[in-house]
């Protein structure tokens, strides 16, 4: 979702650079209060998701994260993974962005320079960021638009599956 350098640099101003593992509690994300304020004020979804990506990147260190939504048609899983590999980045973690009813509205993917798995602490932070992304998406779409967003995401996933079958 990184699409505007101004938004990312603005996010860094609002997110404390505390380094890897510096959160006081397992559920604490850098700048979480600011992100919650953005969600409650109805800030643009891209700004909120950029802030979430920046927060997790700053907290975990050596991570590049991206959130994919159904309208990200120019991006797909294979293309991003292929490009990341060209820069020496390996898939670190991928999580569905789901709402309470478990419908998937997007994907939260993280890439790392060194192949490894997240620690339990890091997984809790990722889960927290994913949950906050789901809240932001729900607020952005509203209850009425959620069904069309769900359908768009399902179509995007089916397209990926069908393309994978054709390649095999």
C-alpha positions in Angstrom: 0.0 0.0 0.0 3.0 2.3 0.0 2.0 4.8 -2.6 2.8 8.3 -1.4 6.2 9.3 0.1 4.5 12.3 1.9 2.1 9.9 3.7 4.9 7.6 4.8 7.2 10.5 5.9 4.2 12.0 7.8 3.6 8.6 9.4 7.2 8.5 10.6 6.8 11.9 12.3 3.9 10.5 14.3 5.3 7.1 15.0 8.0 6.9 17.7 11.2 5.3 16.4 11.8 3.0 19.4 13.7 0.2 17.7 13.1 -3.5 17.6 11.4 -5.0 20.5 11.0 -1.8 22.5 7.3 -2.0 23.1 6.3 -2.2 26.7 3.5 -4.7 26.3 3.1 -7.6 23.9 0.1 -5.9 22.3 1.7 -2.4 21.9 2.4 -1.1 18.4 4.4 2.1 17.9 2.0 4.9 17.2 -1.0 2.8 17.9 -2.9 5.6 19.6 -2.3 7.8 16.5 -3.5 5.0 14.2 -6.7 4.6 16.3 -7.2 8.4 16.0 -6.9 8.2 12.2 -9.4 5.4 12.1 -11.9 7.2 14.3 -11.5 10.4 12.3 -12.2 8.7 9.0 -8.7 9.4 7.6 -8.1 8.0 4.1 -7.7 4.2 4.2 -4.3 4.4 2.4 -3.0 6.7 5.1 -4.1 4.3 7.8 -2.7 1.2 6.2 0.6 3.0 5.5 0.8 4.0 9.2 0.2 0.3 10.1 2.9 -0.9 7.7 5.3 1.7 9.0 4.5 0.8 12.7 5.2 -2.9 12.1 8.3 -2.2 10.0 9.7 0.0 12.7 8.9 -2.3 15.6 10.2 -5.5 14.0 13.1 -4.0 12.0 14.4 -5.4 8.7 10.8 -6.0 7.5 9.0 -4.6 4.5 5.2 -5.0 4.7 2.4 -4.5 2.2 -1.3 -4.7 2.5 -3.3 -5.9 -0.5 -6.9 -5.1 -1.1 -9.3 -6.1 -3.8 -8.8 -2.9 -5.8 -5.1 -3.5 -6.0 -5.6 -5.1 -9.4 -2.1 -4.0 -10.7 -0.6 -6.0 -7.8 -0.9 -9.6 -7.2 0.7 -12.1 -4.9 3.0 -13.7 -7.5 4.2 -10.4 -8.8 5.0 -8.9 -5.4 6.8 -12.1 -4.3 8.8 -12.3 -7.5 9.9 -8.6 -7.2 10.7 -9.0 -3.5 12.9 -12.0 -4.4 14.7 -10.0 -7.0 15.8 -7.6 -4.1 16.8 -10.5 -1.9 13.6 -10.4 0.2 11.9 -13.6 1.4 8.3 -14.0 2.5 8.4 -13.6 6.3 4.7 -13.8 7.0 1.4 -13.5 5.3 -1.9 -13.0 7.1 -5.5 -12.6 5.9 -7.2 -9.4 6.9 -10.5 -10.8 8.2 -13.5 -9.4 9.9 -15.3 -11.0 12.9 -17.3 -13.2 10.6 -14.1 -14.5 9.0 -14.7 -13.0 5.6 -11.3 -12.1 4.1 -11.0 -8.5 2.8 -7.3 -8.4 2.1 -3.8 -9.7 2.8 -1.0 -8.4 5.0 2.3 -9.6 3.8 5.8 -9.0 5.2 9.1 -9.7 3.6 12.5 -10.0 5.3 16.2 -10.0 4.1 16.9 -13.2 6.0 14.6 -16.3 5.8 13.1 -16.7 9.2 9.9 -17.1 11.0 8.4 -14.6 13.4 8.7 -15.0 17.2 5.7 -15.3 19.4 6.0 -11.7 20.4 6.2 -10.6 16.7 3.2 -12.7 15.9 1.2 -10.9 18.5 2.2 -7.6 17.0 1.3 -8.8 13.5 -2.1 -10.0 14.8 -2.7 -6.6 16.4 -1.8 -4.8 13.2 -4.0 -7.1 11.1 -6.9 -6.6 13.5 -6.5 -2.8 13.3 -6.4 -3.1 9.5 -9.7 -5.0 9.5 -11.3 -2.3 11.7 -10.1 0.4 9.3 -11.4 -1.4 6.3 -14.8 -2.0 7.9 -15.0 1.7 8.8 -13.9 2.7 5.3 -16.4 0.5 3.5 -19.3 0.7 6.0 -21.6 -2.2 6.5 -23.4 -1.8 3.2 -20.3 -1.8 1.0 -18.7 -4.8 2.8 -20.5 -7.4 0.7 -19.2 -5.9 -2.5 -15.6 -5.6 -1.0 -15.9 -9.3 0.1 -17.0 -10.4 -3.4 -14.2 -8.4 -5.0 -11.6 -10.1 -2.8 -13.0 -13.5 -3.4 -12.9 -12.9 -7.2 -9.2 -11.8 -6.9 -8.3 -14.9 -4.9 -10.1 -17.1 -7.5 -8.3 -15.4 -10.3 -5.0 -16.1 -8.6 -6.0 -19.8 -8.1 -7.1 -20.2 -11.7 -3.8 -18.6 -13.0 -1.8 -21.0 -10.8 -3.7 -24.0 -12.2 -3.1 -22.8 -15.8 0.6 -22.5 -15.1 0.9 -26.0 -13.7 
